Amino acid sequence: MRVFVPRDAAARSLGADDVAAAVAAEAARRGLDLTLVRNGSRGMVWLEPLLEVETPAGRMAFGPMTAAEVPALFDADSGAHPKALGLTEALPWMARQTRLTFARVGVTDPLSLDDYRAHGGLAGLARAREIGPEAVVAEVSVSGLRGRGGAGFPTGIKWQTVAAAAGERKYIVCNADEGDSGTFADRMLMEGDPFCLIEGMAIAGLAVGAGKGFVYIRSEYPDAIAVMQAAVQIAREDGLLGPAFDIEIRVGAGAYVCGEETSLLNSLEGKRGVVRAKPPLPALEGFMGRPTVVNNVISLATVPVILAKGAGFYRDFGLGRSRGTIPLQIAGNVRFGGLFEAAFGLTLAEIVDDIAGGTATGRPVKAVQVGGPLGAYFPRALFDTPFGYEDYAAKDGLIGHAGIVVFDDTADMLRQARFAMEFCAIESCGKCTPCRIGAVRGVETIDRIARGDAAAIPLLTDLCATMKAGSLCALGGFTPYPVMSALTHFPDDFAPLKEAAA
């Protein structure tokens, strides 16, 4: 008998460790031969801890489970258990997804290479070795894969630049500094399928001629750090990593700006995490001044499926220049929050109203912020926008890391705009004037508006334009998106102006 209880951080925070202990204790009490697997999360956070029991028909789901409800699982008719949900793969949330990058997350034992291989792991690396570096870069380029952590830069172009750059040493750097609010895909992938990331980095190393890789993980992710360190050691012992290509896990101190690639590289080198001016590009002068590929976790973890199944297979999903699938991270005031992987093209209405089930409070949805704390707030009038890079850019928004945070009609958008400016002021590295000073002046200007100063509104608009045009990195450059979208789409929330007039 095999029972699966997630070791994912979200599941553990909701009592998964207690459930796992109860399963082991009950099996011992009954003298049963039981294998307990601590898998990753399936992404249905509202059902965590989600326990699964392997049966001839497939894995049966039970959740959200408590330790007290475990003994009844071992009775003859476990299907009558009050938390029985049926086959996991048949649940509506799972059945509607197109899981490519997250195909194994929640399915396999994260620290079993045998399990990883049995579920298609390392097929991509084997093909990469067979076709050679140039063909690998071409495959990634043709697939249409773009960066899944920020501006959506084409991955193949970045790899081609590093491959063509002169240098005895080259590096692969994985940006796992997942700091955006409402995002958790990187963490889930590292905790639930670490070998997928390792395989993707190994393929990248082969493609560009790099011999060393680094995974830069924020310190707030202790579970992901532990799993990745263990997985790297297992991969070394297996020979998957070694002299030709090895990986080192590095832990950052949690500065938001270190999610920007040049700040990350400075931190990785032991320097203060401040933004570097470009040029030179990291692809030419990155870590220690050497040609460096810097990619997000999801970008690198998607490479194995592209190599295993072919660029055409992956490119056939999506729309326009947004190809493949995107792991949507649905959070905030929603009934069903979690990770949902689907092809690009779903509308925001489909994601929020249908998949997420609307708000948890039952109140009307007022705004949705896409792309983390620097993403624009979309009102109901823009909910027909297809989920794609260019589609969102055309509406003054951004996809970013695909975090989706939902607000109901009680949200105060003036306060949300102030939060964005204050966040930038606190997290700025201080490198450039528009970010360092502009954010502070922005907070002061929004406070003037809140006090009823109508003359401050054009000042805020001009200040946002200056920040957007002059900042060296995304922190200052994208902060105007949430501020201006709040001001543009929710003018009634700047109600103190009306009060002052009255």
Phi and psi in degrees as a GROMACS rama.xvg file:
@    title "Ramachandran Plot"
@    xaxis  label "Phi"
@    yaxis  label "Psi"
@TYPE xy
-116.65  130.659  ARG-2
-123.316  137.545  VAL-3
-114.737  125.696  PHE-4
-132.025  121.874  VAL-5
-61.1758  145.499  PRO-6
-101.461  3.4111  ARG-7
-54.6698  143.006  ASP-8
-59.5084  -39.0143  ALA-9
-65.0601  -43.314  ALA-10
-64.7649  -41.0113  ALA-11
-64.0208  -37.6116  ARG-12
-66.2889  -20.3387  SER-13
-101.717  10.0326  LEU-14
106.554  15.9953  GLY-15
-62.8695  -35.7776  ALA-16
-64.2633  -39.13  ASP-17
-65.7362  -38.6234  ASP-18
-66.1168  -43.1552  VAL-19
-62.6602  -41.8313  ALA-20
-63.667  -39.0148  ALA-21
-66.3795  -37.2692  ALA-22
-62.7147  -47.9803  VAL-23
-62.9605  -41.6009  ALA-24
-66.4686  -42.1357  ALA-25
-68.5423  -38.4245  GLU-26
-63.6369  -41.7429  ALA-27
-65.1715  -40.0948  ALA-28
-63.4473  -34.2712  ARG-29
-93.0618  -2.55634  ARG-30
68.6327  34.7568  GLY-31
-94.0867  146.01  LEU-32
-86.8348  101.384  ASP-33
-126.771  138.331  LEU-34
-106.966  118.41  THR-35
-100  118.711  LEU-36
-107.231  126.601  VAL-37
-95.0467  90.8567  ARG-38
-87.9187  -177.502  ASN-39
-82.0351  179.472  GLY-40
-85.906  145.232  SER-41
-76.0284  -10.7554  ARG-42
98.0376  -1.82864  GLY-43
-92.2372  81.2362  MET-44
-63.7641  -32.1514  VAL-45
-68.1804  -12.9133  TRP-46
-104.42  2.65396  LEU-47
-78.3053  144.607  GLU-48
-70.2794  125.432  PRO-49
-97.3084  112.941  LEU-50
-96.6961  139.21  LEU-51
-125.981  141.23  GLU-52
-118.481  126.616  VAL-53
-75.5111  127.983  GLU-54
-132.349  166.681  THR-55
-57.8437  -28.1828  PRO-56
-84.2608  -12.5391  ALA-57
132.705  -176.029  GLY-58
-84.2869  125.284  ARG-59
-94.5787  135.604  MET-60
-100.964  142.28  ALA-61
-137.093  126.566  PHE-62
175.485  165.505  GLY-63
-72.3745  131.538  PRO-64
-92.2187  153.877  MET-65
-123.704  162.04  THR-66
-60.5137  -36.0262  ALA-67
-67.0102  -22.9784  ALA-68
-90.9786  -1.82555  GLU-69
-68.0393  -45.8891  VAL-70
-53.6549  -35.9465  PRO-71
-65.4764  -19.7149  ALA-72
-63.1961  -27.7686  LEU-73
-90.2993  0.542853  PHE-74
-76.3285  166.628  ASP-75
-59.0459  -42.0407  ALA-76
-107.566  71.5385  ASP-77
-67.8375  -20.3376  SER-78
-64.7429  -19.4083  GLY-79
-89.9218  3.44642  ALA-80
-57.6142  138.994  HIS-81
-61.4359  -19.9634  PRO-82
-103.415  11.5302  LYS-83
-68.4164  131.524  ALA-84
-116.701  -10.9182  LEU-85
98.3129  -166.676  GLY-86
-65.1353  131.694  LEU-87
-57.7806  -47.626  THR-88
-66.8928  -18.31  GLU-89
-90.0776  -8.56595  ALA-90
-62.708  139.23  LEU-91
-51.8527  -41.0581  PRO-92
-60.2389  -40.2369  TRP-93
-79.7574  -41.8018  MET-94
-64.9713  -26.314  ALA-95
-86.8631  -7.60423  ARG-96
-86.5487  160.894  GLN-97
-116.422  89.8521  THR-98
-90.1508  108.597  ARG-99
-112.153  -61.7119  LEU-100
-65.3943  -36.655  THR-101
-102.694  23.3233  PHE-102
-58.8383  -34.105  ALA-103
-99.2719  -13.1787  ARG-104
-66.9226  122.802  VAL-105
90.2277  -10.7123  GLY-106
-99.2281  -44.0699  VAL-107
-103.867  167.821  THR-108
-76.2191  115.639  ASP-109
-57.3574  -26.6646  PRO-110
-109.898  24.0967  LEU-111
-113.108  109.15  SER-112
-66.497  -32.2765  LEU-113
-63.228  -43.1669  ASP-114
-64.0319  -40.1318  ASP-115
-61.5665  -45.9467  TYR-116
-64.4301  -39.6996  ARG-117
-64.2161  -21.1026  ALA-118
-109.676  33.102  HIS-119
90.3869  0.72075  GLY-120
-66.0287  146.232  GLY-121
75.0995  -0.370005  LEU-122
-66.6388  -36.3445  ALA-123
-66.0424  -42.76  GLY-124
-65.7315  -39.4196  LEU-125
-61.2291  -42.2228  ALA-126
-69.4896  -37.3349  ARG-127
-59.8317  -42.4252  ALA-128
-65.4609  -31.8936  ARG-129
-73.4214  -41.1843  GLU-130
-91.9968  -20.811  ILE-131
93.6415  163.48  GLY-132
-55.7227  -49.6343  PRO-133
-61.469  -41.2542  GLU-134
-68.8131  -32.4741  ALA-135
-64.6266  -47.4382  VAL-136
-60.3741  -41.5712  VAL-137
-63.4003  -39.8676  ALA-138
-62.9143  -44.1932  GLU-139
-66.0959  -38.0308  VAL-140
-64.9046  -47.0438  SER-141
-65.8069  -29.9162  VAL-142
-64.2792  -24.0141  SER-143
82.8174  9.37311  GLY-144
-60.1042  131.829  LEU-145
-123.364  161.949  ARG-146
-56.4172  128.308  GLY-147
-95.0171  10.2959  ARG-148
-118.011  -2.46891  GLY-149
-162.378  -110.735  GLY-150
-81.6723  -4.77698  ALA-151
76.1532  38.4898  GLY-152
-71.6363  138.218  PHE-153
-57.9347  123.699  PRO-154
-64.5851  -39.9916  THR-155
-61.6414  -37.9868  GLY-156
-65.147  -42.2333  ILE-157
-62.0986  -44.9458  LYS-158
-64.8828  -40.4372  TRP-159
-63.567  -38.5512  GLN-160
-63.8276  -44.5  THR-161
-68.5066  -40.2522  VAL-162
-61.5271  -37.8553  ALA-163
-84.2028  -12.7875  ALA-164
-72.5931  144.94  ALA-165
-80.4024  139.402  ALA-166
163.082  134.87  GLY-167
-71.1357  -30.6045  GLU-168
-122.858  137.107  ARG-169
-134.499  158.334  LYS-170
-134.176  153.608  TYR-171
-114.065  122.365  ILE-172
-117.881  123.138  VAL-173
-96.4503  119.353  CYS-174
-84.1383  98.7488  ASN-175
-110.145  26.1566  ALA-176
-88.4596  66.082  ASP-177
-75.5206  94.5195  GLU-178
-111.001  -4.80173  GLY-179
-70.2098  139.721  ASP-180
-63.2253  142.059  SER-181
75.6159  16.0932  GLY-182
-121.411  142.398  THR-183
-157.972  9.47512  PHE-184
-65.349  -42.0124  ALA-185
-59.4915  -47.6262  ASP-186
-60.2924  -46.7319  ARG-187
-60.5839  -40.7465  MET-188
-66.6344  -45.8519  LEU-189
-65.2171  -38.5881  MET-190
-77.3546  -29.9263  GLU-191
-102.194  -20.2281  GLY-192
-154.728  61.4208  ASP-193
-62.9527  -31.7136  PRO-194
-67.2417  -23.7735  PHE-195
-65.3287  -42.2643  CYS-196
-67.1887  -41.3437  LEU-197
-61.8266  -42.9607  ILE-198
-63.2385  -43.0773  GLU-199
-61.4595  -40.2057  GLY-200
-68.51  -37.3911  MET-201
-64.326  -39.0157  ALA-202
-65.2728  -41.9184  ILE-203
-62.4767  -42.061  ALA-204
-61.0262  -43.0868  GLY-205
-63.3775  -40.4687  LEU-206
-67.1342  -37.3285  ALA-207
-107.784  -4.20632  VAL-208
83.8066  31.0068  GLY-209
-94.1425  143.478  ALA-210
-108.329  -4.32724  GLY-211
-143.854  141.601  LYS-212
-128.758  151.185  GLY-213
-127.4  139.371  PHE-214
-111.704  114.458  VAL-215
-97.8143  106.513  TYR-216
-112.268  137.125  ILE-217
-69.3773  147.114  ARG-218
-65.6513  -18.8409  SER-219
-72.6403  -0.423002  GLU-220
-112.964  64.3323  TYR-221
-62.4711  -35.9473  PRO-222
-66.9888  -43.7456  ASP-223
-64.1752  -39.4693  ALA-224
-60.5968  -47.4084  ILE-225
-63.0548  -43.6358  ALA-226
-66.4728  -43.6204  VAL-227
-64.8735  -40.3803  MET-228
-62.9089  -42.806  GLN-229
-65.6225  -41.2891  ALA-230
-65.9955  -39.5452  ALA-231
-62.4589  -41.9651  VAL-232
-64.8421  -42.052  GLN-233
-61.8283  -41.8809  ILE-234
-64.6472  -36.0722  ALA-235
-65.9739  -45.8075  ARG-236
-62.8918  -30.3101  GLU-237
-80.9628  -15.8859  ASP-238
92.2578  -0.751892  GLY-239
-65.9092  -37.9623  LEU-240
-111.677  152.033  LEU-241
175.719  -151.334  GLY-242
-58.9672  -36.5906  PRO-243
-69.4726  -40.0566  ALA-244
-154.792  124.365  PHE-245
-129.794  163.032  ASP-246
-128.555  140.568  ILE-247
-122.826  136.797  GLU-248
-92.9989  126.272  ILE-249
-118.995  144.138  ARG-250
-113.233  124.288  VAL-251
-89.0042  164.994  GLY-252
-89.1274  1.10897  ALA-253
99.2805  12.1616  GLY-254
-71.7588  127.025  ALA-255
-59.6595  -38.4371  TYR-256
-64.7099  -19.2061  VAL-257
-73.5647  -2.49908  CYS-258
-75.5114  -18.0281  GLY-259
-77.5355  134.683  GLU-260
-60.1158  -37.9455  GLU-261
-76.6419  -33.6517  THR-262
-64.651  -39.7628  SER-263
-60.3582  -44.348  LEU-264
-63.4341  -40.2987  LEU-265
-60.3205  -45.921  ASN-266
-61.942  -40.6121  SER-267
-62.6551  -30.265  LEU-268
-85.6319  1.2412  GLU-269
87.6929  13.4826  GLY-270
-100.915  172.201  LYS-271
-64.0008  140.62  ARG-272
-79.1432  80.2338  GLY-273
-119.878  155.611  VAL-274
-70.4305  140.474  VAL-275
-93.8775  144.092  ARG-276
-71.9652  145.808  ALA-277
-119.219  140.19  LYS-278
-71.1541  168.28  PRO-279
-80.0447  151.518  PRO-280
-76.6437  147.791  LEU-281
-56.3978  -28.8475  PRO-282
-63.1725  -22.7717  ALA-283
-106.254  -41.5312  LEU-284
-136.698  86.6544  GLU-285
-107.575  -116.067  GLY-286
-62.8806  124.772  PHE-287
54.5477  29.8007  MET-288
75.5723  10.5483  GLY-289
-102.44  157.564  ARG-290
-58.1546  129.223  PRO-291
-140.106  130.928  THR-292
-87.1981  122.779  VAL-293
-116.21  112.423  VAL-294
-130.501  154.363  ASN-295
-72.5902  160.544  ASN-296
-53.3766  -50.7463  VAL-297
-67.289  -35.1436  ILE-298
-59.8657  -50.5243  SER-299
-67.8636  -37.6229  LEU-300
-73.0145  -14.075  ALA-301
-85.7923  -21.5775  THR-302
-58.3697  -42.7349  VAL-303
-57.6434  -39.6628  PRO-304
-70.767  -32.7328  VAL-305
-64.7406  -43.797  ILE-306
-71.1788  -36.5087  LEU-307
-71.0595  -40.9912  ALA-308
-103.9  -11.3625  LYS-309
99.5424  147.667  GLY-310
-61.1991  -38.0685  ALA-311
-63.0793  -38.9757  GLY-312
-58.7844  -46.5787  PHE-313
-71.0217  -41.6411  TYR-314
-65.214  -23.3646  ARG-315
-69.5046  -14.0044  ASP-316
-92.9112  148.956  PHE-317
104.754  -165.313  GLY-318
-148.013  150.514  LEU-319
53.3829  -130.209  GLY-320
-91.848  6.5432  ARG-321
-102.436  94.6325  SER-322
-103.267  154.214  ARG-323
85.083  -152.103  GLY-324
-114.481  162.964  THR-325
-135.319  128.449  ILE-326
-77.5919  102.92  PRO-327
-76.2023  130.397  LEU-328
-110.299  104.321  GLN-329
-98.3158  120.813  ILE-330
-144.572  -174.258  ALA-331
87.7247  -146.187  GLY-332
-86.2774  78.5446  ASN-333
-133.306  154.982  VAL-334
-72.2545  -43.8491  ARG-335
-121.522  95.8906  PHE-336
-100.819  149.963  GLY-337
154.425  -162.131  GLY-338
-101.811  129.065  LEU-339
-133.499  110.012  PHE-340
-93.0096  125.829  GLU-341
-149.035  162.984  ALA-342
-66.3924  148.66  ALA-343
-55.9601  147.251  PHE-344
125.681  -18.7846  GLY-345
-61.1848  144.861  LEU-346
-82.7753  161.116  THR-347
-63.8805  -32.3471  LEU-348
-63.1479  -43.4082  ALA-349
-62.2652  -41.4444  GLU-350
-68.1604  -48.2691  ILE-351
-80.9261  -48.0295  VAL-352
-80.3781  -38.4004  ASP-353
-92.908  -64.3515  ASP-354
-65.6068  -48.2463  ILE-355
-81.2537  -13.3476  ALA-356
75.3267  21.0803  GLY-357
76.1755  -164.259  GLY-358
-80.5284  151.73  THR-359
-69.6744  -28.5637  ALA-360
-78.6857  -16.5117  THR-361
84.3106  -1.92519  GLY-362
-83.5417  162.784  ARG-363
-63.0355  146.487  PRO-364
-73.5544  129.55  VAL-365
-100.406  -47.0112  LYS-366
-148.833  153.399  ALA-367
-131.532  126.264  VAL-368
-99.9693  122.398  GLN-369
-112.325  130.468  VAL-370
101.629  19.8031  GLY-371
85.8313  -168.979  GLY-372
-66.4635  -12.1695  PRO-373
-103.266  6.73316  LEU-374
-86.8346  158.679  GLY-375
-75.3622  153.625  ALA-376
-91.0631  119.621  TYR-377
-96.7929  129.309  PHE-378
-84.9016  173.833  PRO-379
-56.0541  -32.0658  ARG-380
-63.8802  -19.1662  ALA-381
-106.476  12.0021  LEU-382
-70.952  -8.13987  PHE-383
-87.4541  4.31883  ASP-384
-70.6643  124.097  THR-385
-67.3062  145.18  PRO-386
-76.6699  99.194  PHE-387
-161.307  152.652  GLY-388
-56.7806  -55.3976  TYR-389
-68.402  -34.3103  GLU-390
-63.056  -40.2467  ASP-391
-76.0867  -36.4756  TYR-392
-62.2396  -35.3337  ALA-393
-66.2873  -20.8541  ALA-394
-105.311  21.5548  LYS-395
60.0873  38.0042  ASP-396
-126.382  -176.751  GLY-397
-149.388  150.545  LEU-398
-78.2522  -44.1964  ILE-399
57.3627  -130.153  GLY-400
-90.9037  9.41323  HIS-401
66.2287  31.0482  ALA-402
-80.2773  134.799  GLY-403
-124.774  113.945  ILE-404
-115.363  124.531  VAL-405
-103.793  138.176  VAL-406
-123.614  141.513  PHE-407
-91.7152  -174.071  ASP-408
-74.579  2.85898  ASP-409
-91.1812  -6.76942  THR-410
-68.7992  138.461  ALA-411
-99.4462  108.476  ASP-412
-74.6935  -23.0683  MET-413
-64.4363  -42.9922  LEU-414
-65.3024  -35.993  ARG-415
-66.1794  -39.2832  GLN-416
-63.6099  -41.6311  ALA-417
-62.9462  -39.9697  ARG-418
-59.4605  -42.2106  PHE-419
-61.3444  -44.6851  ALA-420
-66.2454  -42.8609  MET-421
-65.4442  -38.1665  GLU-422
-58.9823  -45.4882  PHE-423
-64.6195  -40.9306  CYS-424
-62.573  -38.6864  ALA-425
-74.9543  -41.6244  ILE-426
-91.1934  -8.33027  GLU-427
-59.0014  140.879  SER-428
-80.0135  -11.8658  CYS-429
84.2643  8.64675  GLY-430
-69.5313  -44.5644  LYS-431
-118.964  149.208  CYS-432
-62.7144  -45.5412  THR-433
-56.884  -36.9301  PRO-434
-80.9896  -47.0545  CYS-435
-65.3405  -47.441  ARG-436
-96.2269  -37.1329  ILE-437
-59.3442  -39.8539  GLY-438
-67.0489  -38.5144  ALA-439
-64.8381  -46.5827  VAL-440
-64.2951  -31.4733  ARG-441
-64.2875  -42.8422  GLY-442
-60.6839  -44.9352  VAL-443
-62.7488  -39.0869  GLU-444
-68.262  -41.6293  THR-445
-64.109  -37.1433  ILE-446
-64.1261  -35.1595  ASP-447
-64.1154  -41.8339  ARG-448
-62.8026  -41.9632  ILE-449
-62.7101  -28.4071  ALA-450
-85.1557  0.591879  ARG-451
100.337  15.9138  GLY-452
-89.4361  96.3246  ASP-453
-65.5831  -27.8367  ALA-454
-66.5127  -15.5443  ALA-455
-79.3332  -16.9558  ALA-456
-64.5648  -50.1363  ILE-457
-63.6804  -29.2169  PRO-458
-64.1859  -41.2722  LEU-459
-64.689  -40.7266  LEU-460
-62.3277  -45.2147  THR-461
-65.6722  -40.1667  ASP-462
-63.3436  -42.0661  LEU-463
-63.151  -39.4293  CYS-464
-63.559  -38.7572  ALA-465
-65.9122  -43.2361  THR-466
-63.5177  -43.2709  MET-467
-63.0435  -37.7075  LYS-468
-84.3169  -29.2646  ALA-469
-107.294  -9.94374  GLY-470
-74.4824  146.24  SER-471
-78.4012  -23.4341  LEU-472
-136.683  178.587  CYS-473
-64.6732  -27.4514  ALA-474
-58.4967  -55.8803  LEU-475
-77.5472  -32.7965  GLY-476
-71.5729  -29.8452  GLY-477
-100.316  -12.6054  PHE-478
-55.7841  -35.0535  THR-479
-59.8656  -23.5505  PRO-480
-60.4211  -54.3607  TYR-481
-66.7154  -34.6616  PRO-482
-66.8291  -51.0831  VAL-483
-70.9985  -33.2338  MET-484
-67.7952  -36.5504  SER-485
-64.7348  -43.4702  ALA-486
-68.4305  -38.0909  LEU-487
-75.8866  -46.3813  THR-488
-91.4467  -17.0766  HIS-489
-131.596  55.7869  PHE-490
-60.9253  -28.1473  PRO-491
-66.0625  -20.5718  ASP-492
-76.2606  -8.73961  ASP-493
-93.6895  49.6216  PHE-494
-63.1663  -28.6217  ALA-495
-53.9437  -25.1483  PRO-496
-61.7058  -42.2296  LEU-497
-66.4788  -40.7463  LYS-498
-63.399  -39.4825  GLU-499
-65.6717  -38.6665  ALA-500
-66.8241  -36.6046  ALA-501
